[in-house]
C-alpha cells in the first residue's frame, strides 16, 4: 500500500462521507472527522462489494461502485448519528 493510495482513500472517503451526510435528511449530531471515517469505511466496503459482484473497473469514474459507496455512507452516517443521539441522556 503506497502513500498515494492511502491519501486517495482518505480523499475519496471524505467526499463519499460528505455526500452521504448531505443526502441524509435531517441534522446529524456527528462531526466532520467521524463523517470522514464513516466515508472511508463505506468506500472500502463499497469497493469490496463491487469487486465481489464483478463490477468492471474502468479508466474513468466507476458509477456503480460510487453509488454503492454513497448508499453505504448514508446508512453509516444514519447509524452513527442514531447511536450518538441514543448515547445522550
Order of alpha helices (4+ residues) and beta strands (2+ residues): alpha-alpha-alpha
